[in-house]
């Protein structure tokens, strides 16, 4: 994402983690979002120095893809691979490159690193999960 984004875009930025928390071709950060108003998991990882983020849904069958929590890359750490059916995706761009995923791409989330922190940016279809507001003392449920 462009570091010269509009001030409104900066207000919408959702903090994910410190940049150092995403090791090159390492474990991804998995987090919750709403896609079309429904809760889904997303993930962010660093690949070739760039942070990328996608909805955690295989194109073949809409299931989460990680082998273990946050583990998405194959043994050679070259591709994102669905643990269930072996569909393989390019980490940069999310394009299907093998297996039963067809000709599509993973659903991306806009991300940026600003001041050694990683942020994601909501879109019309992908929104943050609302934060729970604690009840004030004395409020009735």
N, C-alpha and C positions, 0 to 999 in steps of 0.2 A: 504494500500500500504506500502511496505517496506520503512523505513526511510533511508535505505542505497542504494537508487536508484542511477543509474549512473548519472554523471554530465549532460549528454545530457538530461536525463529525467527531471532533475531539471530545465534546460533551457526551456523545453516545458511546465512546470507547469503554469496553468492558475489560478490566484488568484480569489477566490470566496468571502470570507468574513473573519472576525475575528471569531475564534472558539466560542467565547461567544455569537455570533449572532444566533447560532443554539441551542436553548433550548432543553433539553431532551424531546422527544416525542411531540415537539411543531411544530410551523409553519415552513414549508420548505422554502428554498431560491429557487426561480424559475429563470432560466437563459436560454439564447438562445445559441444553438450550431448548427452546420451543420452535418446532418447525411446523408452520401452518397451525399454530396453536396447540400442537401435541408435543409432549415431552420426548426428547431423543437425546442420545449421547453424541458428543462431538470429540474430536481430538486434535491436538497440535503437536507437531514434531519438527525437529531441525534436520534438514537434509541439504548437503552441499552449502552449508552456511546460511541457508534461508529457512525462516519459519513458515510452515504451511499448516493449514487447518481444514478439516473436512467433517461432514456428518459421518458418524460411525455406522454406515449402512452399506452393505454390499449391493451391487447392482443386480446380481443374479437372483438372490433371495434377500429381502430386506431384513437382514440380521446383523448384529454387531460382529465386527471382524477380528478383534484382537485375540491373540493366542492366550495370553494372560493379561491382566489389567495393564494397559499401556504398551503392550508388545504387539506391533503391527508389521514390522519389517521381516523379510525372509532371512534365512541363515546367512546369506551373503550381504545382507543389509542394502540391497539394491532396489527392492520393490515392496510396496505395501501389499500384503497377501491376506485374503480372507481365510481364517483358520478352519472354517467349516467346509468349503468347497474348493479352495485353492485359487480363486480368482486373483489375478495380479494387476496392480495399478502402479503407474509412475508416481513417485512421491511429489515431483514438481508437475503440477497440472492435473493429477488424478486420473489420467487417461487409462482405460483398460488396455492391457498389453498381453493378456493371456488368461486361459481358463474360461469359465462359463459366464463371464460378465458382459459379453457382447461388445458393442462399439461405443459405449457411453463413458462418462466420467463421474468420479465421485463428486458430491455436492460440496463446493468450497465455501469457506468462511473467509472474509477479508481480515487479515491480520497485519500488525505492524510492531516493530521494535522501536521504542522511543525511550531514551534515557535509561537503557539497560533493563527495560521492562517490556513484557509482551502483552499486547492488547488485541482483542477481536472487536469487530464492528458489526452491529446488527444490520439486517436488511429487511425488506418488506416481508419476506417469508421466514426469516430466522431471527428470533428475538431472545433476549435474556429471560431466564426463569425469574418470575417475580420473587423478591426477597420477602421472607416472612417478617411481618412487623410484630414485635412482641407486644402483648397486651399490657396496658398500663395497670399498675396495682389498683385493685378494687373494681376493675372492669368485669362485667359478667360475660361468660362465653356465649 
